[in-house]
Amino acid sequence: MNGTLERPRLFSIGAVSRQLGVSPSTIRRCETTGVVNPLRDEGMGRRLYTVDDVAAIRAERDATKHEAPVGTG
């Protein structure tokens, strides 16, 4: 290590949406339900997601993909 701190890689809601193939509203729902707690850009108030946030949203997406639709079980 060279002694410098690396900035964490941060992603916009649009970038996460494209990467995971989910809608921005799905990502915001993950915030509402406590799956993630994104950082906020102080200047513009945009949500910024870390690599860990993206992994958590991916896991949530994958878990809900395998659930049976309501009324079919």
Secondary structure, DSSP 4 states (H G I P E B T S, - for coil): --SPPPPPP-B-HHHHHHHHT--HHHHHHHHHTTS---EE-TTT--EEB-HHHHHHHHHHHHHHHTSPPTT--
